[in-house]
Amino acid sequence: MSVYVDDSSAFGRSLAAVRSGADSLAEAGKLYDQLTDDERLALLDGDTPFWEGMLSFVRDGYNVDPYVHGEIDRLGIPGTHFIDGPRGCVRGKATAFPVSMARGATWDEDLEERVGVAIGEEIREQGGNFFGGVCINLPRHPAWGRAQETYSDQPVILGRMGAALSRGVQHNAMACMKHFACNSMENARFSVDVNVDEATFHEVYLPHFKHVADSGVHAVMSSYNSINGEWGGENHYDLTQVLRDDWGFKGLAVSDFIWGLRDAAKSVRNGLDIEEPFTQQRGEHLKAALESGEVSWDDVKRSGLRILDNQLRYYAERWTEEPKGTVASKAHMALAREVESRAVVMLKNDPVEDVASAKPVLPIDPETGGHIAVFGRLADMANTGDHGSSDVHSPYVVTPLQGIREAFAKAEVEYVPGNDDGSDESATVQAARGSDIAIVVVGYTAADEGEFVDGSIADREDLLALYPDAKDDDQEAMRKEVLERMGGGASIVGTETAGGDRRDLHLHAEDVALIRRVAAANPRTVVIVVSAGAVLMEEWQAEVPALLLGWYSGSEGGHGLADVLSGKANPSGRLPYPIPASAADLPELDIDATEITYDRYYGQRLIQHNGSEALFPLGFGLSYTDWRISDVAVRSVDAETGVGQVETTVTNAGGRDGYHVVQVYGTVEEGDRAGERELLGFAVASVPAGDQRNVVVDLDLTAFGRWNPETRKVESPRGRVRFEASSYWGDPAASATEVTL
């Protein structure tokens, strides 16, 4: 049921005025003046008492109901009703979309906006008005356990896809981008201090946040980690200097849950508006801090006005029609299937010598029948991602095996988990030899990676110090049960697994052994890798002719995957990051570090800096048709504003309709970064077989710019630059042109 607004209440009257053209901030001021001091403080944190909320975490689970902040019934102020993401609506039995990294592989902003509309509808129908799931952290290292929650390691993709999701969601719920900033280590997130110089911070780790902020997102969530010695939830440089002074951001700043700030008064002074999700440190300490002068009522009012202003603006702008019947609806499930079919990345599809001719393994004709053997423990597992705060509880999940069986109903489909010894007489080898084609599904699950909150937090004195004292016997009983459950290994953000960062980026040894057994027995072997971040595969990939990234693929993942295998969908997913040829081309990372320096060298930029070649470069992906990009021309460039456009021709020279991702890279030809190729923009073209389209690509010239501390902006480079309209980073068939900025 949608959050109700009483038109006759004080909030309702202010809302009517805003809808009629009144200034929302002025109306927020009128509402604020009617609040008591206790109500003003109540705006600044969650409405649920701390130990009651924590007990619900460990007994009932995460986000069973929306988390409510600052609801003031007396004046009809609805407050924020938080529901998490980004895989979908975390509350209830909702549609699980492919994880964000899979959606990043589509490079399709329009598609992502449609996903945002669907998620927003499900959130609003289930009592939410605030979506905490626009995750746009940059995964500096693919080991990051929550890489599945973000889109890419490229700021341009992160910003544009995050803005698209926000636009879609905000028809029905306020959207919140997260985690601000430099949050890309999971195991150490409550301890690590990220050191980053100002130029690198603004050039690499902030541009995507600025893009989404400029697009009109209603909120930002701070990070657990500290940045340059100050915790994210009370970091003056991030929350005030950057967000407010540099960017002019008018939205809310909210904390990450429970451990997101360490000093209640400092967090208010430095620009954090809401402590989430319960009445915790601010409820315990703010009144005394106001009396002592550590924080002022002006600080409180500044946050209070922002909280009320954003609620008024949201309710004035949201769609008027209440969503009904949208939760896990047929339409949303069909969209989830479409997204997966668009997200699958085909990395290899080599010709295999048949009796008649040499032809690629894929696609598989669903009309020919025959014998298909499917291998791997993940082939028949509902595997939509980790079990942390992003876990969506779908009413059903189509596994790869189920999707294959339904798509190839005329074939005999045999399933072998593949956990035998691999001898000549084993079920694995016999099934592989006896099949016309072998499909091996390998990769990761929530046991390998994901959000990390295990029982260790119950033993950390610095985190225990953030909890309020029990005020009576009932609270003491709650506190005791919570700490006992956490100490026993219970996660408060999910179930079953602790998650965390990956310590090895290769597949499990048993997965590699299975691939090799099957490939040795059947030359027509297809490997499907289930993962989010990059998987190192140099030791086995040459042994298989066909290789796909299948991702954590959501409710309809098996059907979407089968659509690609059968040729019903022409694969159009493209890598949102590079896959290195070896671990030598990854940045240094100690996942348990308490201090780390983030520089600009990671991903494709580090591979180039090292003089290496990626196994599969940024933007790479194959298709069932042939694509050509030609005749690139600069339509406009404006070095002062940092924007530009190029136009190019995309030709589908093959026999199948399809989508192609046009990627534009820029290279500065002079100076200390001469020769570094950077992604500046992209566009998706839908082109029928044998046809062509002119495609205009918007460019962000600041993506290869430099930070100017005087103007406090990232400015476009000057001098001679080269633009390449490409199918991937370093594409030798790119269409190029040069211009002087």
N, C-alpha and C positions, 0 to 999 in steps of 0.2 A: 504494500500500500504506500503510495507516494506521501512524502512529508507534507502535512496539511498546513496551509496558511489561512488564518481567519481574517477575512477581509475587513471585519469590524474592529480588529485589534489595532493597537498603535503601529505595529509593524505593517499590518495590512493597509493602513491609511498612508503611511510613508511609501509603501510599495506602489499604491495607486498614483501617488504624486510623481514618482519616478517614471512610471509608465506614461504619464502625461507630459513629461519633459522636464521635471524638476531635477536639480543636481543631486545625485545620489549621496555624495559626501555631506552635503548640507542636511539632507534628510537623516543620514546616519548621526549627525550631531544632535538633531532634535531627539532622536531615540536615546542617545547616550545621556542627554541631560535628564531624562526621566528615570534613569537607573539609580538604585541605591549603591553605596560603596561595595557591599557584598556582591551585588549583581555584576558590577563592573569587574570585580576580580573573577567572578564565575565565568566570564567570557573567555578567560585566558587559559583554561585547561579543560579536562574532560569532566563530564557530569557524574560519572560512576565512581563511588568511593574506591580507593586503590585496592584494598585487600579483597573486596567483593569482586572487582574486575579480574584480579589475578586468579582468584579461585575459579571463575568461569573459564579463563584460559585453560587451566590444567584439567578441569572436569569436563567441560562442554566442547572445547575446541576454539579455534581462532575465527573471529568475525562471524559467529553464529547469528548475531544481531549487529546492526550498525553501531559504531562507537560514536556517541553523541557528545558534542562540545558546545557549551554556551547556549543551551536552550533556556529561554526565559519566558515561562508560560504567562506571567502576569502581563507582559506587553506583546505576546504573540510572536516573539523572536524565535525562529525555528532552530537556530544553531546549525552546526555542520554535523551531518550524519554520515560518518566515514565508512566506506566499503572499499576493500583493497582490490588489487589487480597485479599485473597487467594482462594476464592470460584470459581475463574475462571478469565477470562479477563473482567475487569470492563467496558471497553469501548464498546459501541455498543450493539447489540443484540447477546450475546454470550452464550455459554454453561455454565449453573450453575451446578457445581458439588456439591455433598453433602459437607457440611462445613468440615473444617479440623478436628474437633473433631470426626465427623463421620468417616472420613478416618483414623484417629488414631485408631478407634475401629476395623479396619481390621488388624492392626499390620503388614501390608503387604508392604514392601519397593518396591518390583517390581511393584505392582499395583499403588503405589503412583508415581513412576517414570513415568509410562505410563500417569498418570494424568498430570504430569509436562510437558511431551512432547506435549500433547494436548493443554494445556494452553499456552505454548510457541508459538505454531503454530498460535493460534488465536491472540496473542499479536503482533507477527511479521506481520501477514497479515493486522492488523488494525493500523499499523504505529508505533508500539512500539519497543523498543530494551532494555527495562529495566523493570523488573517485581518486584514491591514492595510488594510481597505477601507471603514471606516465614516467617510466624509468628510462632515463637517457644518460646514465653513467657511461663513461668511455672505458671499455675493458682493455686497459693497458697491456695486460697479460691474459692469454686465453685460459689460464688456470682458474681465473676468478669463478667461484662457485655459482654466482648469480648472473653469469654472462647470458643465460637464457632469458633474463628479464629486460635486456636492452637490445638495440637494433644492429649495432655495428661498432667498429672501432674508428669510424670516420665521423668527425664533427658535422659535416654537411648532411650525411644520412641521418644521424641522430637528431639533429635539429629539425629537419623537414618531416621526418616520420613522427617525431614527438609532437610537433605542431599539428600534424594531420589527425593524430589520435585525439588530441585535446579539442580540436574543432568539432570532431564528431561527437565526443562525449558531452561537450558543454551545451548541446541542445537540451540535455536532460539532467546533467549533474555538473557541479564545479569540478574541474580537473586540477590535479596537483602533480607537478613534475618533481622528480627526485633522482638521487639523493645529493644534495648540494653541500660539498663538492668533493671530487677526488676519492669517491667511494668505489673502489674496485679491488678490495681485499676482504675476504669474508671471515676467515678464522680469527684474524687479528683486528676486526673492525671496532671493537670496544677499547682497543689499546693503542693502535698504531697512530703515529704522528707523521703525516705526509708533508715532506719539505718540497716546495716547488717555488722557483723564482717567479717574479711577477710577470715577466714577459711570457714564459712558458705557460703559466696559469691562464692568461688571457688568450694566447694564440692556440692552445691545444685543449685545455680541460674545461673551458668556460663557453666557447662560442655557441655550442648547441643549447646550453641553458639560456643564453641571451636570445637566441632565435625564438625559442618557445616562449620566453617571457615577452618578447616583442609581439608575438602572435596573439596575446590576450589571455593566456592561461591564468586561472584564478588563484593558484597557490604554488608554493614551492616547499618541499620538505628538506630539512637540513640532514646532514650525515652524522653517523656515530663517531667517525674518526675525527681526529684533530688535524688542522691544516696550519702549518707553520706555527705550531705551539699552542693553538687555541681550538677548543672543541667546536665542532660544526654547529651545534645548537646554541652557541653563545659567541660566535666568531664575528666580531665587529667588522672586520674587513669584508667578509663575505656578505653578511646580512644587511649591513648599512652602507659601507663604502661602495661595494659593487652593485648590489641589488637596487638600493634606493638612490644613492647619489650619482653613480655612473649610468645606470640603466633607467632610472625613473620608474621602477616597478611598483605598481599599485596593488598587487595582489597580497595574499596572506603568506606569512612564513610560519610553518608549523614544524614541530620536532618529530624526529623518528621516535618510535614507541619506547617508553619506559626508561631507557638508558640514554636518551637523546640529548640531555643537558646535565651539567654537573653543579650549576650555581643558578638558583631560581632568579635572584635579583639581577645578576649579570645578563642572563638570557633576555630579560625584559628590556634592560638598558640598551643592549646591543642589537635589538631588532627582531627577536623571535616573538611572534604574536600568540601562538597557542602551543601549550605543552600537551602532547598526546600520549595515551588515549584516556587516562583517568585523572582523578584528583590526586596529585602526587606531590612533587617538590614545591610547586607554587602554592598549593593548598596548605602545605606545612609551614612555609617560610615567608611568603610575600608580605603578610600583614606586619610581621616584625621588621622586615626589610624596609617597609614604608615608614615605620615609626623611627627607625634608626637613620633614615636618609640614604640608605644604599641604593634605593630606587625611588623615583618620584611618581606622583599621581599624573604628571604630564606624560611620563613614559607609559603608564597604564592606559591613559586616554588615547595616545597615538595608536597603540595596538587595537584598542576597543573600537575606534573609528574605522580602522581598516577591516576589522571583522564584520561590522555592521554594513559598511559600504559594499563589500563583496557579496554579502547575502542579498542586499537590495538589487544590485546589478544583475546577479544571477537570476533571481526570480522575475525580474523585469524582462529579461531577454530569453528565457527558456521557452521551449515549445509549449503551446497552451494545451495540446491534446495529451491526456494521460495515457501512457502505454498500457496496453492490456493484452495478456496472452503472449508476451514477447519472450518470457524466460524459457530458454532451451526450446524455442519454437522451431518449426520446420524451416522457416526462412533463415533463422540464425544458424541452424545446423548446416543448411545448404551453403551459407556464406563461409562457415568454417571449412567445409570441404573444398570450396573454391580457393580459399586462401592456401590450404595445404598444396593443392595441385599447382598453384602459382609459385610456391615457395621451394619446392623440391629442386635441388641443384644437381644437374647431371655433369659429373666431372670427367667421366670416361664413357665412351661407347664405341669401342674399337671393332673393326671387322674381324669376323671369325670364319675360318675356312669351312664351308659346308660342302656337301657332295656336289651341289649345283654351282654355287658361287660363293664369293666372299662378301658377307654383309654384316652390318653391326648387329649386336645382340638385341638391342631394343629399337623400336617397340615390339611387344609380343602380340601377335594377332589373336584376339579372343575368339575368333571363329574357327581356328584350325584344330582345336582340341589338343590332343597330345598329353604329355605327362610333365607336370611341373613339380619340382621338389623344393620345399621351403625349409630352411634350416635356421636354428638359433633360438635361444631362450627368449629373446625379445620379440620374436615374430608373433607370439600369441600372448603378449602382455599389454595390459592397459598402462601406457607409459607416457603421460602427458607432461612430465616435468617433476620438479622437486615437490616436497610436502611442506614447504614453508609458507610464508604469508601470501604468496601468489597462487597457491593451490586452489584450483576451481573444481568443485565437486560435481562433475558432469553426471547426468542420469545414465549415460552409457558411453562407452568408448569403443570405436571400431578399430580392432587391431590390424596390423599388416596382413596377418594370415586370413582374417575374416574378409578384408577388402579384396585380397587376391582370389579367394574362393568365389566370391560373388561376381567379380569381374571376368573370371575365366571359368564360368559354369560348365562349359563344354569340355574342359580339360579335366584330367585326373590330377588333383592336387594332393600331394603327400607331404606330411609334416614330420620332421625329425628334429627334436631339440638340439641334437648335435653334441651331447655331453659324453660320448663314448670314447673308446681308445683310438679310433681312426684306423684300425687295421683293415686289411683287405676284406675281411668278412664282417666288418662293423656295419650297423644300420646306416650310418652317415655315408660311408663310401659306396655301399650298395645302392642307396637311394640316389646319390649323385650320378653314378654310372648309368642307372636305369632311367634317367629323366632326360627330356628334350632340353630343358633349361633348369638351372639351379639358382635359387634366390637365397642369399644369406643375409640375415638381419642381425647386426651386431651394434655395440655401442654402450651407452651409459643409462643409468637410472638415478632415482633420487638417492640411492645408496652411495653413488659416486660423487655427486656434486649438488649444490643447492644452498639455500639460506641456512646459516649455521647458528643455532641456539641449542646447545645441549646442556646437560646437568652441571657442567663446570661453572656456569654463572652463579650457581647457588653457593659456591665456595669463595667467590671473589669479594674481598672486603670493600674494594672501591665501588663495586656495583651494589652490594648490600646496603651501603651507606646512603644510597639514593632512595631507599624505601622509607615511607613514613612509619613511625612507631604505631603499634597496635594501641587503640584508644580504650578498648574494653575487652571483656572475656571473649565475646563473639569474634572480634577482629583477631585476637590472639590465636584462637582456634583456626581461623582462616589462614593466618600467617604460617602457622606450624604446618598445616597440610600442604600449602603451596611450596614451602621450602623443602619439605620431605619429598614431594613429587619431583621437584626440579633436581634435587640432589640424587634422586634415583634415575636420572637421565631423561625425564620428560621434557620435551620441547614445548615452549609456550606459544610458538607460532605455527605449530603443525603437529603431525603425528608420524610415527614409524621410523623416521631417520633423522640424523643430526645434520646431514648435508655437509657443506664446507667446500673449500677450494680443492681442486685436483692436484695431487702431488706428482702425477705422471700423466703426460698428455698423449701417450700411446693407448691403444686398445688393450684390454685385458689379454693376458697370454693365451687363455683358452679361446678367446675370440679370434686371435690371429691364427692359432692352430686350426680352428674350424674353417676359416677362409682357405687356408692352404690345402687342407684335406679335400674340400669340395672342389676347389679350382683344379687340383691335380687330377681329379676323377672326371670332371666335366669342363670342357673348354668354354662352354656357354654359361658362364657364372656371372651373376649380378650380385654385387655387394651393396647393401643399404646400411649406412651409418646413422645411428640415432645419437644425436648430441646437440650441443648449443655452440660452445666455443670450438676453436680449431682442434682437430685431432691429428697428431703426427702419424703418418702412415707410410713413411718412406721404405720400411722394411718389407712390405707386402703388396703395395698397390700395383706394382708392375706385373704381378702374377694373375691379375683379373682383367677381363676386357671391359666390364661395365661397372661403374661406381657412381652411386647417388648419395647425396646428403638428404636424409629423410626427416631430421629434426624431431623434437618433441612436438607431436603433430596434432594434438587436440582431439575433440570428441569424434570427428569424422576423418581422422588421420589415415586410417587404413583405406578408406574409399578414395581420398585425395591422392594417396600414393599409387593405388591401382589405376587411377585415371591416367597417370603418367606412364606407368609400365605398359598399359594397353594402347597408348597413343590417343586415347580420348582427349587428353590434354597434352599439348606440346610443351615440353619443359622450358620454363622461362626464368627460373630462379637463378640468381647470380650471387657469387660469394660476397657477403658484406664485410669480409676481412680476408687476408691471405692465409693460405695454409703453408707454413714454412717447410723447406726440405729437410730441416733438422732442428733440434733444440738449440743449436748454436746461434740461430737467428731469432731467438727470443730474448727479451730484456731480462736482467737479473731479477729474481724474486725469491724472497724468503717469506713463506706464507704465515709464519709465526712472528715476523718482525714487529718490534715496537717503534721503529723509526725507519723510514724509507724515503728516498729521493725520487721524484717523478721528473724525468726530463722529456724531451720531445721525440726520442728515438724508441720506437716500438713498431710493431706491425710491418706494413709494406715499406715505410720510411726507413726502419732499421735494416730490413733486408737489402734495400738499395744502398744504404750507408755502408753496409758490410761488403758490398760488391758481390752479393750472392744472388741466386735466382730462387724465387718461390717455387714450391712444388706445384701449387695452383695459385696464381696471383689474385689480388683484389679484383672483384668484379667478374671473375671468370665463371663460365657456365656454358654448356653445350645445348643444342636444340635438335629437333628432328627435321629442321629446315636449314637453309643456308642464308646467312645475313651479310649484307654489305653496307658499309657506311661511307658516304662520299660527299664531295662538294661542300665541305664545311666553310662557312663564311661568318664573319663577325658582324652582327647586327648593331650592337652598341656596347660600349664600355665606358664606365664612369669611375675613374680612379678615386675621385673625391668621395662619392657615396659607396663605393666598393661593390657595385653591381654591374652586370653585363648580360648580354645574350649572344648566343651563336645559333645559327641555323644550319642544318645538315639534312642530307637525304638518306633515308633508310630503305633498303631494297630487300624484300623477301624473295630470294632467288631460288627457293626450293618449292616443294610440292605440298606444304602444309601451312595453314594459317597459324599465326603465332604472335606472341608479344616479344619485343626486344628492348633491352635496357641500353639506351645511349648514354655513355659516360663521357664527360668532358674533363680532361686533365690539363693543368697548367704547369708550365715550367719556367722559372725565372732564369734568364740566360747570363746574368751577370751577378757578381757579388759572392758572399760567403755561402749562399745556398744555391748557387748556380747548378742546374742539372737535377735538382730535386723535383720530382713529379708529384703534384698534389691534386686530389679530387676537388673540383670546383662546382660541379653540378651534374644533374642527370635528368632523364625523362624516359618514360615508358611509351613505346609506340606499338599499336596494334595494327598489323599489316597482313592482308590476305596473301595467300600464295601467289607468287608471280607479280606482285604489285609493289608499289613504293609509296612512301609518305615523306613529306617535309616535316621535320621536327625542330621545334624551337626549345632550346635548353637555357634556363635561367642560371646565371653564374653568381657565385659568391666569391668575389675577388679577394676578400679578406682571408679566405681559406689558405692562401699562400702569402699573407701579409705579415706585417711586423707591428708589435706593440709600441705605441708612442706614449711614454709616461707623461708628457706635457699635455697632450690632448685627451689622455686617458681613453684611447681608442686603438683598436687594431686597424691599421691603415693598409691599403693596397700597396703592392710594390710599385716601383717606378722603373722604367727602362724597357728593354726588349723582352717580351715573353712569348712563349709558344703555346698555343691551344691545340689539343688533340681530341677529336671526336672518335671515341673508341668503343670496342666491345669489352675491354678489360684493361687493367693497368699494363702498359708496355705493349699493347697490341701492335704488331708490326704492320697490320692493315689499316691502322688509324688514318683518318683524314685530318691533315694538320694545316695550320696557318699561323702566321706571326703578326704581332701588333706591338706598338710601343705605347706603354702606359705613362 
